[in-house]
Amino acid sequence: MIAETIICTALGGALGALIRWIVTSLSDRYLGKFAWGILAVNLAGCIIAGAILALPGFSESPSTPLNVFLVTGLLGGLTTWSSLATSSISGMEGKEEGGFRRGLLLFLCNIAICPVGFVLGLMLTERLV
């Protein structure tokens, strides 16, 4: 089962990354350098993740080969926004006390902190190189 999960994740991830590269390359070429392609894959990934989570049986068995291929692999390779949306909404819908707050906090922290981390990494690298 572990080998099957690894293979499904790797194949889905490779396909998702390839799709992201194709979409962003075509977008840059035909629509200009504003990150329309990134926006498109992020939005598409979130829409697809929401659709998959709404399918009957997904939440009961999220680690089936098909689910791992689609969500962890394909959508993970396509965009990290789908992972963030999935984790945040799952937390918000959780039956645990404070689940909504934790899911919302996860989402807001990622939105606020990750760009700051990007800038810090950029600044540190510029100083070191």
N, C-alpha and C positions, 0 to 999 in steps of 0.2 A: 504493500500500500504506500509506503514512503517513496519508493522509486517511482511509482505511478504519479504521485503528487508532485515530485520534483520535475518529472518530465512534462507534465501538464502545465505547471507554472512556467517553466523555461520556454516551452513552445508558445504559450500565450503571450509571455513577456516579449519574446522576439517579434512576434507578429504585431503586437501593439506598438512597439518602438518603431518598427518599419512603417506602419501606417502613419504614426506621428511625423516621422521624417518626410514622408511623401506629401502629406497635407501641408506641413509648414514650408516645404520647398516650393510647392506649387503656389501657395499663398504669397510667399515672398516674391516669386517671379511675376505673378499676374496682378497682385493687389498692392504691392509695395511692401516696405520693410516694417510697417506697424504690425505687431504680433497678432494679425487676424487668424493665422493658422493655429497658434497656441490657444487663443480664445475658442476657436472652433473645436479643437480636440478636447479642451477642458470641459466645455459645455456638453459636447456629445458624450464624453465619458460619464459625466454626472447624470445625464438623461438615461443612458444605458444602464448605469448602476442602479438608479431608481427603479427602472423597469424590471431589472433582474431581481431586486429585493422584493418587488411586489408579486413575483411569480409564486404560485403555490408550491410549497415544499422547500423553498430556498432556506428560510430561517430554521427549518427543522434539520436540514443537513447541508450546512454551508461548505463542508469540506469534501463534497463529492468531486470526482475528476472534472466534470463539466463546469461546476461552479468555480473550482480552483483555476481552471483554464481561463474562464471568462472574466472573473472578478480580479483575482490576485494576479494572474498572468496578463491577459489581454488589456484589461482596463488599467492595471498597474503599469504596464509598459506604455500604454497610450497616454496616460495622465495620472498625476498624483491627486488631482482634484477629486476624481471619482472615489479614491480611497478615503480622502478627508470627508467627503460628503457622506459616504457610507458609514464611517465610524461615528460621525457627529449625529446623524439622524438615528442610527441604531441606539446610540446612547440616550438621545432625547426620547425615543419611544420605549426605552427600557422600563420595566416594572419596578426597578429598584428605586428606593427613596433618593431623590436628588438627581435622578437620571437625566432629566431635561437640562438642569443646570450644568451638569458635567459635560453633556454633549454640546451645549451651546458654548461653554468655556473652551472646550477642545477646538471648536471651529474658530472662535474669536482669537484665541491665542495663536493658532496657525496663521490666520490672516495678519495679525499684528506682528508676530515674532519672526516668522520665516523671512519676510523681506528685510527686516533688520539684520538677521543672520547673514543674508546674502550680501548686504552692504558691508558688514564687518569682514566677511571673508574676502570681498573685493578689496577693501582698504588694507587689510593685513597682507594680502598677496602683493599688492602694488608697492607696499613698503619693503617687503622682503625680496622682491625680484628686481 
